[in-house]
Amino acid sequence: MPVYLNTEHKKCDVPEFEVHTLNYEGNHEWGGRLKGALENISTEFVLVMLEDFFLQGDVRSDIIEQCLGYMRNDSEISC
């Protein structure tokens, strides 16, 4: 799955790992910048991870896919 890194100014484009930088600047607080960046992602779903959360093991993509299935089958699920 593609990875988008949201920063104000820095770049981190790593095409071989599908990491793409989104720079959303302006006179916005953190939430406004995040919202602006999310508006530039055209996928149906977005998994948001913040820099102060750390992965401590392998990512179980099968569980992520299962959750996506729940969301695709029930439009009432928003998060």
C-alpha positions as CSV (number, residue, x, y, z in Angstrom):
1,M,0.0,0.0,0.0
2,P,1.3,3.5,-0.7
3,V,2.6,5.5,2.2
4,Y,2.2,9.3,2.4
5,L,4.3,11.4,4.7
6,N,2.8,14.7,5.7
7,T,5.3,17.4,6.5
8,E,5.3,21.2,6.2
9,H,8.6,21.5,4.2
10,K,10.7,18.4,4.2
11,K,10.8,15.8,1.3
12,C,11.0,12.1,1.6
13,D,10.0,10.5,-1.7
14,V,11.1,6.9,-1.9
15,P,9.4,5.5,-5.0
16,E,10.6,1.9,-4.5
17,F,8.8,1.8,-1.2
18,E,5.8,3.9,-2.4
19,V,6.6,6.7,0.1
20,H,5.3,10.0,-1.1
21,T,5.6,13.4,0.6
22,L,2.7,15.7,1.0
23,N,3.6,19.3,1.9
24,Y,0.6,21.2,3.1
25,E,1.6,24.6,4.3
26,G,-0.4,27.7,5.3
27,N,-1.7,29.5,8.3
28,H,-3.3,26.4,9.7
29,E,-2.8,24.6,13.0
30,W,-1.8,21.0,13.0
31,G,-5.3,19.7,12.4
32,G,-5.9,22.0,9.4
33,R,-2.7,20.9,7.8
34,L,-3.6,17.3,8.3
35,K,-7.0,17.8,6.8
36,G,-5.5,19.6,3.8
37,A,-3.1,16.7,3.3
38,L,-5.8,14.1,3.5
39,E,-7.8,15.9,0.9
40,N,-4.9,15.2,-1.5
41,I,-5.1,11.5,-1.1
42,S,-7.5,9.9,-3.5
43,T,-7.8,6.4,-2.0
44,E,-11.1,5.2,-0.5
45,F,-9.6,4.6,3.0
46,V,-6.7,6.1,4.9
47,L,-4.9,4.6,7.9
48,V,-3.5,7.5,9.9
49,M,-0.4,6.9,12.0
50,L,1.2,9.7,14.1
51,E,4.9,10.1,14.7
52,D,4.6,9.5,18.5
53,F,3.3,5.9,17.9
54,F,5.9,3.2,17.2
55,L,5.4,-0.1,15.6
56,Q,6.7,-2.9,17.9
57,G,6.2,-5.9,15.6
58,D,5.2,-7.0,12.2
59,V,2.2,-5.4,10.6
60,R,-0.6,-7.9,10.2
61,S,-1.9,-6.9,6.8
62,D,-4.5,-9.7,7.0
63,I,-6.1,-7.9,10.0
64,I,-6.0,-4.6,8.2
65,E,-7.6,-6.1,5.1
66,Q,-10.3,-7.7,7.4
67,C,-11.0,-4.3,8.9
68,L,-11.2,-2.7,5.4
69,G,-13.7,-5.5,4.5
70,Y,-15.9,-4.5,7.4
71,M,-15.8,-0.9,6.3
72,R,-16.5,-1.7,2.7
73,N,-19.6,-3.8,3.7
74,D,-21.0,-1.3,6.2
75,S,-21.1,2.4,5.1
76,E,-22.0,3.4,8.7
77,I,-18.4,2.6,9.9
78,S,-16.4,5.8,9.7
79,C,-13.4,4.9,11.7
